[in-house]
Amino acid sequence: MAASDVQLPQPQPGPGPGPGSCPPQQDEWTQVRRKPRRKAAAGKSQQQQRKTPAPPSHQPPGAGAAPAVIMMRADSTAHLSASDIQRDYDRFEKSQWQGSSCQRRLKDLILQQLQASSSNPPPRVNQAVCLGIGSFDPEDGAWEVKRRAHIQLAAFLSIIADLQQHQQDPDHDHDQQESSERPPLAIRCFFQEPLFTPADKEFVKGLGHEVVDSPAGFAKVDRETLVFGVHLYRDIYNQAISKCVPAVFIGTGLDIWEGYHGSGGLDWVKMEELDRQCDRVPFPEDEGFTTFSSTSIHWRNT
């Protein structure tokens, strides 16, 4: 026997994975070859990475500025078709979003805000811009990354549906037939995401929405726009609100940015104006995940 080989008794296993699994006999032996320490350490590190959750993605990245170059996704790295993405979305939306505590609390929060004051109603939303939601077909195929994109999409579309229904029918006590005869007041939705694959774009368009290239999404923002951008660079937010404070802004608030970077050395004018003109409420947490951590809903109050 080689010096690098040893014989160890095979340990008794716990309960088998299912019916039909048979534990080995006590006197069975197996030959184990020692691996170099470096490879073993690397394997342990990889295993820890799989078991250890990623650090919270809500930490404002870098010094708050967007990368000098916008990273574009290579088409050759795409794996899913639009129909594959649609099936993923249907599955995530049904099993991970519908009926979740996050979905229920978000709906209650939106309706409470919309019905809070008849004398000072919230600003009207005629269009929505979704920024940086991520690819629904991540390059590494990571389940949690894919889930995050689909859950954020489900939340975005839920908000749009609630706003649209309220704006079409704010008084639920009047005649239902009269309400049903009114034409629907559609909120146009635009998606801007440089990492979208052609299949991602086809999927979003199949939902009835529009995909635009950067910076066209920023240019569309006006005072009747809902801006949805979770866990993005501060400079992205600044571009989104450069012309005006939108009707609704969903993203990282000024308080979080100041908590990480302090109030000196960075240009906070736009974020301060957003904070001044808006009532802010925390976005409900997606339990067990960091999907919406440190995210707030800002409703313009002026």
Backbone bond lengths (Angstrom), bond angles and torsions (degrees), N, CA, C in turn:
res aa  C-N    CA-C-N  psi(-1)  N-CA   C-N-CA  omega(-1)  CA-C   N-CA-C  phi
1 M - - - 1.465 - - 1.517 109.42 -
2 A 1.313 117.85 137.96 1.449 121.63 -179.52 1.504 109.80 -68.80
3 A 1.370 114.47 153.07 1.464 119.31 -177.61 1.511 111.98 -63.46
4 S 1.356 116.81 -24.75 1.474 119.55 -177.67 1.507 112.42 -85.16
5 D 1.369 116.74 -2.46 1.455 119.91 -179.77 1.512 109.56 -105.17
6 V 1.331 116.36 140.98 1.459 120.63 174.22 1.511 106.85 -132.99
7 Q 1.302 114.65 159.99 1.450 120.25 175.45 1.508 108.51 -111.86
8 L 1.319 115.42 125.90 1.461 121.14 -179.34 1.506 108.61 -123.24
9 P 1.324 116.93 143.43 1.466 118.45 173.92 1.505 109.44 -66.34
10 Q 1.318 117.25 135.73 1.464 121.40 179.40 1.513 108.58 -72.72
11 P 1.354 118.85 124.61 1.468 121.03 -177.33 1.515 111.40 -65.93
12 Q 1.336 113.51 151.87 1.458 119.18 177.16 1.514 109.19 -69.87
13 P 1.329 119.42 125.95 1.466 121.01 179.13 1.513 111.74 -76.53
14 G 1.325 114.99 161.98 1.455 120.59 173.43 1.510 108.39 -77.30
15 P 1.328 115.75 -162.75 1.473 119.00 178.94 1.510 110.96 -57.99
16 G 1.301 116.98 137.37 1.462 122.34 -177.82 1.502 111.56 -63.31
17 P 1.326 117.24 165.69 1.454 120.61 -179.18 1.510 114.22 -68.84
18 G 1.299 116.74 -10.69 1.467 117.29 179.81 1.504 109.88 174.00
19 P 1.302 116.93 179.56 1.461 120.71 179.70 1.511 111.22 -56.18
20 G 1.325 114.51 141.24 1.459 119.10 176.76 1.501 113.37 93.93
21 S 1.352 119.47 -6.35 1.458 120.25 178.98 1.513 108.26 -81.34
22 C 1.333 116.96 133.45 1.458 121.21 -175.25 1.514 110.03 -118.37
23 P 1.338 119.24 121.21 1.459 120.25 178.25 1.513 110.48 -68.07
24 P 1.352 118.67 147.93 1.458 121.05 179.33 1.513 111.12 -70.79
25 Q 1.334 116.15 162.04 1.455 121.69 177.02 1.520 109.97 -69.36
26 Q 1.356 116.33 152.25 1.451 121.31 -176.80 1.522 112.46 -63.32
27 D 1.344 116.92 -30.79 1.467 118.81 -175.35 1.522 112.18 -90.52
28 E 1.348 117.58 8.45 1.448 118.79 177.09 1.522 109.88 -77.72
29 W 1.340 116.13 145.34 1.461 121.92 -179.60 1.519 107.72 -126.46
30 T 1.255 114.80 152.84 1.468 119.09 176.22 1.505 109.47 -132.56
31 Q 1.304 115.68 145.07 1.458 121.01 -177.82 1.528 109.14 -92.28
32 V 1.307 117.18 125.40 1.463 123.25 -177.65 1.506 109.60 -117.63
33 R 1.300 115.73 127.78 1.463 120.91 177.87 1.519 108.62 -95.65
34 R 1.314 115.94 126.58 1.456 120.11 179.03 1.518 110.27 -66.31
35 K 1.320 116.08 137.75 1.459 120.94 176.50 1.516 109.59 -97.84
36 P 1.330 116.49 150.94 1.469 118.38 175.84 1.516 109.72 -55.39
37 R 1.336 116.30 145.49 1.462 121.59 -175.96 1.519 111.87 -59.81
38 R 1.333 116.34 -35.42 1.455 119.56 -177.60 1.520 111.20 -64.57
39 K 1.359 116.46 -44.18 1.453 119.71 179.74 1.516 110.86 -67.66
40 A 1.334 116.62 -39.31 1.453 119.86 179.78 1.514 110.33 -62.82
41 A 1.337 116.49 -41.78 1.466 120.27 179.56 1.509 110.75 -64.26
42 A 1.342 115.62 -38.99 1.465 119.10 179.95 1.513 110.42 -64.80
43 G 1.360 115.71 -41.44 1.450 119.16 178.96 1.509 111.79 -63.84
44 K 1.331 117.17 -38.97 1.461 120.99 177.99 1.511 110.84 -64.38
45 S 1.347 115.21 -40.76 1.462 119.42 179.33 1.508 111.29 -62.06
46 Q 1.356 117.03 -42.30 1.453 120.49 179.65 1.524 111.01 -64.70
47 Q 1.342 115.33 -38.15 1.460 118.82 179.63 1.514 110.79 -65.84
48 Q 1.350 116.87 -40.13 1.445 120.56 178.20 1.520 110.77 -63.90
49 Q 1.343 117.04 -37.23 1.447 120.18 179.61 1.519 111.34 -64.43
50 R 1.341 116.04 -34.48 1.459 118.75 179.52 1.518 111.29 -71.91
51 K 1.352 116.27 -33.13 1.457 119.74 -176.02 1.522 112.34 -87.99
52 T 1.329 116.84 -28.14 1.450 120.23 -176.82 1.509 110.57 -87.45
53 P 1.332 118.72 125.44 1.459 119.82 179.98 1.519 111.21 -62.59
54 A 1.317 115.68 149.87 1.458 120.29 177.82 1.515 109.30 -64.38
55 P 1.352 117.41 150.84 1.455 119.64 178.73 1.516 109.98 -60.79
56 P 1.328 117.33 151.70 1.465 119.26 -177.66 1.505 111.59 -53.26
57 S 1.324 115.54 131.71 1.458 119.91 -177.14 1.507 112.17 -82.30
58 H 1.374 117.02 -0.19 1.452 117.75 -176.85 1.516 112.21 -79.49
59 Q 1.351 118.30 -12.08 1.452 118.57 -179.63 1.523 109.62 -63.66
60 P 1.333 117.25 122.81 1.455 118.59 179.74 1.511 110.45 -56.35
61 P 1.313 119.51 123.13 1.446 122.79 -172.21 1.513 112.97 -72.46
62 G 1.315 115.67 147.62 1.448 122.01 173.86 1.508 112.56 56.47
63 A 1.299 116.19 -143.24 1.458 122.19 179.56 1.513 110.68 -98.14
64 G 1.307 117.12 14.24 1.445 120.77 176.14 1.506 114.18 96.41
65 A 1.319 118.33 3.14 1.455 120.17 179.82 1.509 109.90 -106.91
66 A 1.309 116.80 148.06 1.459 121.11 179.14 1.518 109.92 -73.86
67 P 1.340 118.97 155.77 1.449 120.89 177.76 1.519 110.68 -59.29
68 A 1.316 115.82 149.21 1.465 119.80 -178.60 1.513 111.15 -63.36
69 V 1.329 116.63 -31.94 1.458 121.09 -179.75 1.518 108.60 -117.12
70 I 1.312 117.07 129.08 1.461 120.95 176.94 1.513 108.60 -76.42
71 M 1.331 115.89 121.32 1.455 120.40 -178.28 1.518 109.84 -73.17
72 M 1.324 115.29 128.80 1.455 121.03 178.17 1.527 109.09 -106.53
73 R 1.296 116.50 147.74 1.458 122.23 -178.78 1.522 110.00 -85.38
74 A 1.309 116.64 131.74 1.461 120.88 175.29 1.520 109.34 -75.46
75 D 1.321 116.94 128.58 1.463 120.88 -178.18 1.515 112.17 -58.71
76 S 1.343 116.67 -28.92 1.457 120.63 -176.22 1.521 112.47 -67.60
77 T 1.348 117.56 -15.49 1.461 119.85 -178.58 1.527 112.33 -90.69
78 A 1.322 117.57 -1.85 1.462 120.30 -179.72 1.522 110.23 -74.55
79 H 1.326 116.10 142.12 1.460 121.13 -178.64 1.523 112.62 -120.55
80 L 1.331 117.52 -26.70 1.451 121.22 -172.59 1.524 111.84 -105.67
81 S 1.313 115.49 148.14 1.458 121.06 172.94 1.527 108.46 -88.17
82 A 1.319 116.37 171.04 1.463 120.22 178.22 1.529 110.92 -61.42
83 S 1.313 117.36 -37.73 1.467 120.02 179.23 1.527 110.81 -68.73
84 D 1.341 117.40 -34.20 1.468 120.44 174.81 1.524 110.20 -62.44
85 I 1.329 115.65 -44.92 1.468 120.48 -179.36 1.525 110.23 -64.38
86 Q 1.327 116.81 -39.44 1.461 120.12 178.13 1.528 110.41 -62.00
87 R 1.318 117.18 -40.95 1.465 119.88 178.55 1.525 110.69 -65.18
88 D 1.339 116.47 -40.75 1.469 119.81 176.86 1.523 110.42 -60.85
89 Y 1.333 115.60 -45.14 1.463 119.21 -178.73 1.526 110.74 -62.10
90 D 1.313 117.06 -45.87 1.461 120.41 179.71 1.522 110.56 -58.36
91 R 1.328 115.94 -40.26 1.463 119.71 -178.71 1.534 111.29 -68.87
92 F 1.346 116.52 -48.01 1.467 119.81 -179.96 1.529 111.08 -64.74
93 E 1.315 116.25 -42.46 1.464 120.27 -177.59 1.528 110.89 -63.29
94 K 1.313 116.28 -38.62 1.462 120.32 -177.91 1.523 112.15 -78.15
95 S 1.320 117.33 -43.59 1.462 119.78 -172.07 1.528 114.05 -94.15
96 Q 1.338 117.23 -24.47 1.458 119.64 -174.38 1.534 113.32 -112.97
97 W 1.334 117.61 -17.01 1.458 119.81 -176.11 1.522 112.76 -113.97
98 Q 1.324 118.03 -57.14 1.458 120.53 -178.12 1.531 110.78 -59.03
99 G 1.331 115.50 127.45 1.459 120.47 178.78 1.508 114.70 82.31
100 S 1.332 118.31 -2.81 1.465 120.81 178.50 1.522 109.89 -73.22
101 S 1.323 116.84 158.83 1.462 120.18 178.60 1.524 110.59 -63.87
102 C 1.321 117.48 -33.94 1.462 121.23 178.04 1.522 109.93 -63.32
103 Q 1.315 117.29 -45.74 1.464 121.08 -179.45 1.525 111.24 -63.50
104 R 1.318 116.64 -43.33 1.467 120.13 -178.71 1.527 111.37 -66.62
105 R 1.330 116.50 -45.07 1.466 119.50 -178.16 1.526 111.31 -68.85
106 L 1.332 116.67 -34.51 1.461 119.26 177.99 1.527 110.22 -65.43
107 K 1.306 117.39 -43.87 1.470 120.86 179.71 1.526 110.51 -61.88
108 D 1.330 116.75 -44.99 1.460 120.44 179.14 1.525 110.74 -61.95
109 L 1.329 115.94 -41.60 1.459 120.50 -178.29 1.528 111.16 -64.04
110 I 1.334 116.41 -44.77 1.465 120.90 -179.86 1.526 110.46 -62.60
111 L 1.329 117.05 -46.25 1.460 120.38 -178.35 1.521 111.45 -66.41
112 Q 1.333 117.78 -38.43 1.454 120.71 177.35 1.524 110.98 -61.99
113 Q 1.319 116.05 -41.81 1.454 119.69 179.82 1.526 110.95 -66.75
114 L 1.319 117.01 -41.30 1.464 120.85 -178.24 1.527 112.12 -68.29
115 Q 1.329 116.75 -29.44 1.460 120.68 -176.62 1.525 112.76 -104.91
116 A 1.319 116.38 8.84 1.465 120.57 -172.96 1.519 112.75 -62.22
117 S 1.333 117.12 -43.32 1.460 119.32 -174.79 1.520 110.27 -148.92
118 S 1.313 115.97 118.68 1.458 119.75 177.72 1.527 111.23 -74.68
119 S 1.359 116.86 -25.94 1.455 120.52 179.78 1.523 112.29 -77.64
120 N 1.326 116.42 -24.92 1.466 120.74 178.79 1.523 108.80 -133.71
121 P 1.321 118.32 70.88 1.470 121.40 -175.87 1.522 111.15 -66.83
122 P 1.313 117.02 154.93 1.469 120.57 178.40 1.520 109.93 -66.80
123 P 1.325 117.45 157.51 1.467 120.28 -179.12 1.525 111.28 -63.81
124 R 1.317 114.40 149.63 1.458 120.61 -179.45 1.524 110.47 -74.37
125 V 1.324 116.05 144.15 1.462 122.34 177.60 1.523 108.62 -113.64
126 N 1.319 116.95 118.62 1.461 121.75 179.19 1.522 113.37 -106.29
127 Q 1.335 116.21 -17.00 1.461 119.61 178.84 1.526 108.58 -154.34
128 A 1.328 116.04 164.16 1.459 121.23 -179.47 1.524 109.20 -138.09
129 V 1.332 115.31 143.00 1.455 121.88 177.91 1.524 107.88 -122.33
130 C 1.318 116.34 118.64 1.470 122.73 178.58 1.523 108.04 -101.38
131 L 1.318 116.77 119.84 1.457 122.39 -175.48 1.527 111.39 -111.72
132 G 1.328 116.54 134.60 1.457 121.94 168.56 1.509 116.09 57.47
133 I 1.319 117.59 42.16 1.468 119.54 -178.55 1.523 111.84 -74.31
134 G 1.331 117.12 -17.15 1.458 120.88 -179.25 1.516 112.16 94.65
135 S 1.319 115.53 162.82 1.457 120.29 178.66 1.525 109.94 -77.31
136 F 1.306 116.42 144.28 1.461 121.55 174.33 1.531 111.07 -83.29
137 D 1.319 115.20 -1.28 1.466 122.69 177.41 1.525 107.91 -132.33
138 P 1.362 117.79 70.72 1.468 120.28 -176.56 1.519 111.63 -58.68
139 E 1.322 115.37 149.08 1.468 120.69 -174.83 1.517 112.65 -57.17
140 D 1.342 116.68 -38.86 1.466 119.19 -178.50 1.528 112.17 -90.01
141 G 1.343 116.69 -0.77 1.460 119.86 178.67 1.509 114.54 69.68
142 A 1.341 117.83 14.58 1.457 121.68 -174.97 1.533 111.45 -59.82
143 W 1.325 116.17 129.10 1.462 121.36 -176.60 1.519 111.17 -62.90
144 E 1.325 118.15 -44.43 1.461 120.41 -176.07 1.526 111.54 -67.20
145 V 1.335 117.14 -36.48 1.466 120.35 177.71 1.526 109.61 -66.04
146 K 1.327 115.24 -43.53 1.464 120.01 178.30 1.524 110.43 -63.23
147 R 1.320 116.28 -44.16 1.461 120.33 179.45 1.519 111.00 -60.43
148 R 1.324 116.98 -43.80 1.462 120.20 -178.25 1.526 111.66 -58.41
149 A 1.338 116.43 -44.22 1.464 119.95 179.88 1.526 111.01 -63.32
150 H 1.323 117.21 -43.07 1.462 120.49 -178.09 1.532 111.90 -69.72
151 I 1.339 117.19 -38.52 1.463 119.78 179.71 1.525 110.44 -69.67
152 Q 1.331 117.14 -38.59 1.460 119.26 176.57 1.523 110.60 -64.64
153 L 1.324 116.95 -38.42 1.462 119.97 176.60 1.526 110.26 -63.72
154 A 1.321 117.10 -44.67 1.468 120.51 179.86 1.521 110.98 -60.78
155 A 1.325 116.92 -40.79 1.462 120.70 178.83 1.521 110.93 -66.19
156 F 1.323 116.67 -44.27 1.467 121.61 178.83 1.527 110.64 -58.58
157 L 1.320 116.85 -48.48 1.464 120.56 -178.60 1.531 111.66 -67.83
158 S 1.324 117.45 -31.29 1.467 120.98 176.43 1.525 110.32 -64.88
159 I 1.329 115.71 -43.86 1.468 120.20 179.04 1.520 110.28 -62.30
160 I 1.326 116.37 -45.05 1.462 120.42 -179.93 1.521 110.24 -61.15
161 A 1.323 117.60 -42.66 1.468 121.26 -179.30 1.523 111.15 -63.12
162 D 1.338 117.12 -42.29 1.464 120.68 179.77 1.529 111.08 -66.80
163 L 1.329 117.09 -42.92 1.459 120.59 178.43 1.526 110.80 -62.86
164 Q 1.314 114.78 -43.95 1.465 119.58 -177.69 1.516 111.20 -63.81
165 Q 1.330 116.58 -42.70 1.457 120.12 179.90 1.523 110.81 -64.93
166 H 1.324 117.17 -42.43 1.466 120.61 -178.75 1.525 111.06 -66.77
167 Q 1.319 117.06 -41.81 1.459 119.77 -178.20 1.526 111.84 -69.34
168 Q 1.318 115.39 -28.91 1.459 119.56 177.34 1.522 110.90 -79.69
169 D 1.332 116.27 -34.61 1.465 120.82 -172.84 1.531 109.28 -141.16
170 P 1.352 118.67 67.93 1.461 120.81 -177.19 1.522 113.57 -67.78
171 D 1.331 117.82 -25.34 1.459 121.75 -178.66 1.528 109.12 -106.90
172 H 1.324 115.79 101.63 1.465 119.88 -175.10 1.523 112.80 -77.13
173 D 1.346 117.77 -1.78 1.459 120.24 -176.82 1.525 112.87 -94.20
174 H 1.358 117.48 -12.22 1.452 117.17 -177.83 1.520 111.18 -81.80
175 D 1.300 114.65 173.56 1.464 121.20 -173.83 1.522 112.23 -55.70
176 Q 1.330 117.07 124.65 1.458 121.86 -177.02 1.520 111.91 -66.03
177 Q 1.330 117.65 -34.56 1.460 120.07 -179.59 1.523 110.32 -65.33
178 E 1.332 115.79 -40.02 1.458 119.21 178.03 1.520 110.30 -61.54
179 S 1.347 116.19 -40.60 1.460 120.30 -179.95 1.516 111.16 -65.20
180 S 1.345 116.95 -40.71 1.466 119.80 -176.00 1.520 111.75 -68.89
181 E 1.325 116.85 -21.52 1.449 119.47 -179.53 1.525 112.55 -82.59
182 R 1.321 117.22 -11.63 1.455 119.77 179.23 1.520 110.50 -74.61
183 P 1.310 117.88 142.70 1.471 119.02 176.80 1.520 110.24 -68.90
184 P 1.333 118.41 142.69 1.466 120.97 179.85 1.522 110.86 -63.83
185 L 1.341 115.09 142.15 1.455 120.96 178.20 1.525 107.71 -100.02
186 A 1.305 117.07 89.74 1.457 121.84 -173.88 1.526 111.27 -73.07
187 I 1.313 115.45 136.00 1.461 122.02 172.92 1.528 107.16 -96.10
188 R 1.316 116.72 114.65 1.472 119.92 179.69 1.527 109.57 -70.00
189 C 1.323 115.59 136.71 1.463 121.14 -178.28 1.528 110.17 -119.05
190 F 1.323 115.53 130.20 1.457 122.61 178.78 1.540 108.71 -118.00
191 F 1.324 115.49 137.58 1.460 121.18 179.05 1.524 109.28 -117.13
192 Q 1.329 116.02 128.44 1.465 121.63 176.27 1.527 108.34 -123.18
193 E 1.307 116.82 112.32 1.468 122.45 -179.03 1.526 109.54 -151.63
194 P 1.337 118.73 105.46 1.473 120.94 -179.44 1.524 113.98 -60.08
195 L 1.333 117.93 -21.36 1.464 120.63 -178.29 1.526 113.26 -85.84
196 F 1.311 117.79 -1.59 1.463 119.56 179.34 1.527 110.81 -61.20
197 T 1.322 115.22 136.84 1.460 121.79 170.93 1.532 107.82 -87.48
198 P 1.324 118.03 167.33 1.471 118.75 174.13 1.531 112.29 -55.35
199 A 1.330 116.97 -36.33 1.470 119.68 178.75 1.522 111.15 -68.73
200 D 1.351 117.43 -38.15 1.461 120.36 175.22 1.530 110.65 -57.53
201 K 1.334 115.31 -46.40 1.468 120.25 -178.27 1.531 110.69 -64.00
202 E 1.332 115.40 -41.52 1.467 119.30 179.65 1.524 110.22 -63.94
203 F 1.327 116.62 -39.95 1.464 120.87 178.53 1.523 111.10 -61.91
204 V 1.333 117.62 -48.21 1.466 121.29 -179.21 1.527 110.59 -62.89
205 K 1.319 116.66 -42.56 1.469 120.07 178.43 1.527 110.58 -64.63
206 G 1.327 116.26 -34.07 1.458 119.89 178.16 1.520 112.78 -65.67
207 L 1.332 116.29 -23.25 1.462 120.78 175.96 1.527 111.72 -80.24
208 G 1.335 115.87 -6.17 1.453 119.92 178.94 1.508 114.71 97.22
209 H 1.344 116.75 16.59 1.458 121.05 -177.18 1.528 110.96 -115.10
210 E 1.312 116.66 174.04 1.456 122.00 -175.49 1.526 110.85 -113.28
211 V 1.326 115.47 144.82 1.463 122.23 176.80 1.521 107.94 -112.75
212 V 1.334 116.01 130.73 1.462 120.92 -179.75 1.524 109.07 -126.01
213 D 1.318 115.72 154.60 1.458 121.36 176.75 1.525 109.80 -88.26
214 S 1.325 115.48 151.63 1.463 120.13 175.71 1.526 109.18 -68.06
215 P 1.337 119.20 137.54 1.470 128.90 8.02 1.525 114.14 -100.96
216 A 1.325 118.52 24.37 1.460 120.59 -175.49 1.527 112.28 -60.04
217 G 1.328 116.86 -33.05 1.458 119.83 179.45 1.517 112.12 -63.59
218 F 1.334 116.68 -41.33 1.462 120.50 178.09 1.527 110.66 -61.30
219 A 1.334 115.65 -42.09 1.469 120.63 -175.47 1.524 111.91 -65.18
220 K 1.330 118.04 -22.79 1.460 120.71 -177.08 1.524 112.83 -80.47
221 V 1.319 118.24 -15.19 1.462 120.95 -174.75 1.527 110.86 -69.31
222 D 1.335 115.94 126.23 1.457 121.73 172.71 1.526 108.30 -135.90
223 R 1.316 116.94 -169.51 1.462 120.67 -173.95 1.529 113.30 -73.26
224 E 1.314 117.79 -8.72 1.463 121.17 177.53 1.529 111.46 -111.78
225 T 1.334 115.45 27.91 1.472 121.77 -177.56 1.519 110.72 -109.70
226 L 1.325 115.80 143.06 1.458 121.78 166.54 1.526 107.13 -98.44
227 V 1.325 116.73 124.99 1.466 122.57 177.74 1.519 108.25 -105.84
228 F 1.321 115.75 124.92 1.470 121.78 -179.25 1.525 107.77 -120.89
229 G 1.327 116.40 112.91 1.464 120.45 179.79 1.516 110.06 -151.88
230 V 1.309 117.32 100.27 1.463 122.37 -174.28 1.527 110.61 -95.38
231 H 1.342 115.97 129.04 1.470 122.83 174.90 1.529 112.63 60.26
232 L 1.316 116.76 50.36 1.459 120.43 179.71 1.522 110.90 -109.32
233 Y 1.341 115.66 170.80 1.454 120.65 176.89 1.519 110.35 -67.47
234 R 1.311 115.09 147.13 1.461 120.33 179.39 1.523 111.37 -58.11
235 D 1.323 117.81 -36.02 1.454 120.35 -178.74 1.534 111.10 -66.87
236 I 1.324 116.50 -31.32 1.465 120.26 175.49 1.527 109.39 -63.95
237 Y 1.340 115.91 -44.40 1.457 119.74 177.66 1.533 110.73 -61.17
238 N 1.327 116.17 -43.29 1.466 119.63 -179.44 1.526 111.15 -60.05
239 Q 1.328 116.44 -40.47 1.462 119.25 178.21 1.528 111.20 -66.36
240 A 1.329 116.43 -36.83 1.462 120.13 -177.79 1.523 111.99 -67.69
241 I 1.331 117.58 -30.95 1.473 120.40 -177.44 1.525 111.26 -112.51
242 S 1.330 116.92 21.50 1.470 120.34 -175.95 1.526 112.27 -66.44
243 K 1.344 118.47 -34.17 1.462 121.20 -177.41 1.524 112.48 -86.00
244 C 1.324 116.27 -36.20 1.461 120.39 -175.57 1.521 109.29 -167.26
245 V 1.323 114.86 168.97 1.461 120.46 172.49 1.528 107.46 -86.46
246 P 1.327 118.57 120.66 1.473 120.91 -177.13 1.522 111.69 -70.17
247 A 1.327 115.74 170.59 1.461 120.59 178.71 1.523 111.01 -60.92
248 V 1.325 116.44 -43.58 1.462 122.45 178.95 1.523 107.92 -138.23
249 F 1.319 116.00 136.69 1.470 121.55 176.66 1.519 107.44 -128.98
250 I 1.315 116.95 124.80 1.466 121.99 179.11 1.524 108.38 -118.84
251 G 1.324 115.35 113.68 1.459 120.48 -177.66 1.519 110.10 176.53
252 T 1.315 116.14 -163.23 1.456 121.82 -179.76 1.520 109.72 -76.35
253 G 1.331 116.72 127.94 1.458 121.67 -176.56 1.517 113.14 -85.03
254 L 1.323 114.82 167.84 1.465 121.63 -178.70 1.522 111.78 -57.95
255 D 1.319 117.20 -37.69 1.467 120.14 -177.31 1.522 111.64 -60.66
256 I 1.327 117.03 -36.75 1.468 120.46 179.60 1.525 110.28 -70.69
257 W 1.330 116.19 -44.04 1.468 119.15 -179.97 1.520 111.16 -61.66
258 E 1.318 117.01 -44.25 1.464 119.85 -179.82 1.520 110.77 -65.78
259 G 1.332 116.30 -32.33 1.456 119.48 178.41 1.520 112.40 -64.16
260 Y 1.327 117.03 -30.00 1.462 120.68 179.76 1.517 112.95 -91.61
261 H 1.334 117.11 -35.42 1.461 120.16 -171.68 1.519 114.58 -116.37
262 G 1.338 118.14 -7.40 1.450 119.28 -175.35 1.521 110.38 74.95
263 S 1.310 116.51 -177.21 1.460 120.75 -175.31 1.522 113.38 -101.15
264 G 1.308 118.19 -3.24 1.464 120.03 -176.85 1.515 112.61 -106.61
265 G 1.321 116.32 153.61 1.452 121.80 171.53 1.514 115.11 85.84
266 L 1.327 118.82 -9.71 1.460 120.95 -179.99 1.527 109.70 -127.94
267 D 1.319 115.55 154.79 1.459 121.34 -179.30 1.524 109.17 -84.86
268 W 1.326 116.25 106.98 1.452 121.40 -177.61 1.528 112.76 -104.95
269 V 1.328 118.23 8.42 1.463 120.71 -171.25 1.523 111.97 -54.47
270 K 1.333 117.55 -50.25 1.462 120.87 -176.41 1.525 111.34 -65.98
271 M 1.328 116.38 -44.39 1.454 119.40 -179.89 1.530 111.19 -66.86
272 E 1.318 117.23 -35.46 1.463 120.56 177.24 1.522 111.11 -66.19
273 E 1.331 116.36 -38.50 1.458 119.97 177.94 1.525 110.47 -66.27
274 L 1.331 116.76 -40.47 1.460 120.99 175.84 1.520 110.26 -59.29
275 D 1.316 116.01 -45.71 1.460 121.15 -178.34 1.527 111.45 -65.07
276 R 1.311 116.41 -36.68 1.464 120.97 -177.85 1.527 111.87 -70.73
277 Q 1.334 117.22 -37.55 1.460 120.77 -173.99 1.530 113.97 -90.29
278 C 1.322 117.21 -1.91 1.465 119.26 -172.57 1.514 113.48 -122.73
279 D 1.331 115.34 150.74 1.462 122.77 164.59 1.526 106.47 -90.77
280 R 1.300 115.66 132.34 1.468 119.41 -172.66 1.520 110.63 -118.28
281 V 1.346 115.59 133.91 1.459 121.61 175.32 1.523 108.48 -131.29
282 P 1.333 117.99 144.22 1.467 120.30 179.75 1.524 111.78 -65.25
283 F 1.314 115.83 141.48 1.463 120.82 174.52 1.527 107.50 -75.42
284 P 1.325 118.56 134.88 1.474 120.07 179.88 1.529 111.79 -56.90
285 E 1.315 115.41 142.14 1.458 121.01 -179.29 1.526 111.20 -75.81
286 D 1.323 114.68 145.70 1.460 123.09 172.20 1.521 106.08 -90.63
287 E 1.304 117.23 97.70 1.465 122.01 -169.01 1.527 112.25 -54.52
288 G 1.332 114.74 129.01 1.452 121.13 179.19 1.512 114.15 88.28
289 F 1.338 117.48 -4.28 1.459 121.86 -177.96 1.532 109.61 -139.06
290 T 1.331 115.42 164.28 1.468 120.62 179.78 1.529 111.34 -102.30
291 T 1.323 117.07 25.07 1.464 122.59 -174.07 1.518 113.04 -53.55
292 F 1.339 117.29 -40.84 1.466 121.24 -177.00 1.528 111.91 -126.29
293 S 1.316 117.80 22.13 1.457 120.07 -176.87 1.523 110.57 -61.63
294 S 1.322 116.14 139.79 1.478 124.20 178.90 1.526 112.27 56.18
295 T 1.317 116.48 30.18 1.457 121.60 177.34 1.525 109.04 -105.96
296 S 1.323 116.04 142.59 1.463 121.05 179.88 1.526 110.33 -128.80
297 I 1.339 114.73 155.26 1.461 121.68 172.28 1.515 107.53 -103.38
298 H 1.325 116.20 120.48 1.455 122.26 -179.94 1.533 109.29 -105.37
299 W 1.329 116.59 120.05 1.466 121.95 176.97 1.525 107.89 -106.33
300 R 1.320 116.45 121.45 1.471 118.55 179.49 1.530 109.40 -65.12
301 N 1.310 115.82 133.47 1.464 120.64 -176.88 1.519 113.14 -111.01
302 T 1.322 117.60 9.19 1.471 119.73 -178.63 1.535 109.77 -123.21
